[in-house]
Amino acid sequence: SCTLKGSDGVILKQMLNYLVKNLQNKDVNGFFAFPVTDTIAPGYSSIILHPMDFSTMTAKIESAEYANVMEFKKDFILMCNNAMTYNRPETIYYKEAKRLLHLGIRQLSKEKLLHLKKTQS
Ligand SMILES: COc1ccc(C(=O)NC2CCC2)cc1-c1cc(C(C)=O)n2cccnc12
């Protein structure tokens, strides 16, 4: 971490914005771009108690609510797991969530992040 006060925050923000943009590029249909509503998904809010989507994650990055990449990764996994809980396996949403989860885990893997950290500093 840098010596200047708070400069960590700037670097972390840059990294998380880079990561969320990369992950969101994989959600070509925009199924994970905004919160799922009860209108498009009946009963969603009573089944999924901790909803998550990319717009919420982006807002949390801007308001510095992630102390580190692990907390960001947790929200990403939560978002994918919500979709694999509410939707049946044969649906496009379940399949997209599964694909996104695997791509995201790879991108957020330790060695990838280490490499990213090196290029950032
Ligand atoms: C922000 O969420 C969405 C935005 C747009 C769409 C959408 O364009 N759906 C059309 C493709 C067939 C109807 C679906 C969704 C959507 C995401 C989800 C998730 C992520 O569970 N979902 C579940 C049931 C029904 N619709 C959805």
The ligand as an SDF file (V2000), in Angstrom:
LIG
                    3D

 27 30  0  0  0  0  0  0  0  0999 V2000
  -32.2860   -6.7830  -14.8260 C   0  0  0  0  0  0  0  0  0  0  0  0
  -32.8970   -8.0440  -15.0730 O   0  0  0  0  0  0  0  0  0  0  0  0
  -33.3480   -8.3010  -16.3420 C   0  0  0  0  0  0  0  0  0  0  0  0
  -33.3620   -7.3280  -17.3630 C   0  0  0  0  0  0  0  0  0  0  0  0
  -33.8320   -7.6560  -18.6360 C   0  0  0  0  0  0  0  0  0  0  0  0
  -34.2770   -8.9440  -18.8820 C   0  0  0  0  0  0  0  0  0  0  0  0
  -34.7140   -9.2910  -20.2590 C   0  0  0  0  0  0  0  0  0  0  0  0
  -34.4180   -8.5830  -21.2300 O   0  0  0  0  0  0  0  0  0  0  0  0
  -35.4190  -10.4250  -20.4180 N   0  0  0  0  0  0  0  0  0  0  0  0
  -35.8420  -10.7980  -21.7710 C   0  0  0  0  0  0  0  0  0  0  0  0
  -35.0160  -11.9500  -22.3340 C   0  0  0  0  0  0  0  0  0  0  0  0
  -36.3000  -12.8020  -22.3670 C   0  0  0  0  0  0  0  0  0  0  0  0
  -37.0850  -11.6540  -21.7560 C   0  0  0  0  0  0  0  0  0  0  0  0
  -34.2730   -9.9200  -17.8680 C   0  0  0  0  0  0  0  0  0  0  0  0
  -33.8170   -9.5950  -16.6040 C   0  0  0  0  0  0  0  0  0  0  0  0
  -33.7560  -10.6330  -15.5690 C   0  0  0  0  0  0  0  0  0  0  0  0
  -32.6590  -10.8910  -14.7830 C   0  0  0  0  0  0  0  0  0  0  0  0
  -32.9700  -11.9570  -13.9710 C   0  0  0  0  0  0  0  0  0  0  0  0
  -32.0890  -12.5230  -13.0000 C   0  0  0  0  0  0  0  0  0  0  0  0
  -30.7040  -12.0250  -12.9300 C   0  0  0  0  0  0  0  0  0  0  0  0
  -32.4760  -13.4220  -12.2380 O   0  0  0  0  0  0  0  0  0  0  0  0
  -34.2520  -12.3600  -14.2480 N   0  0  0  0  0  0  0  0  0  0  0  0
  -34.9860  -13.4000  -13.6960 C   0  0  0  0  0  0  0  0  0  0  0  0
  -36.2620  -13.5980  -14.2060 C   0  0  0  0  0  0  0  0  0  0  0  0
  -36.7480  -12.7490  -15.1960 C   0  0  0  0  0  0  0  0  0  0  0  0
  -36.0050  -11.7340  -15.7200 N   0  0  0  0  0  0  0  0  0  0  0  0
  -34.7490  -11.5730  -15.2250 C   0  0  0  0  0  0  0  0  0  0  0  0
  1  2  1  0
  2  3  1  0
  3  4  1  0
  3 15  2  0
  4  5  2  0
  5  6  1  0
  6  7  1  0
  6 14  2  0
  7  8  2  0
  7  9  1  0
  9 10  1  0
 10 11  1  0
 10 13  1  0
 11 12  1  0
 12 13  1  0
 14 15  1  0
 15 16  1  0
 16 17  1  0
 16 27  2  0
 17 18  2  0
 18 19  1  0
 18 22  1  0
 19 20  1  0
 19 21  2  0
 22 23  1  0
 22 27  1  0
 23 24  2  0
 24 25  1  0
 25 26  2  0
 26 27  1  0
M  END
$$$$
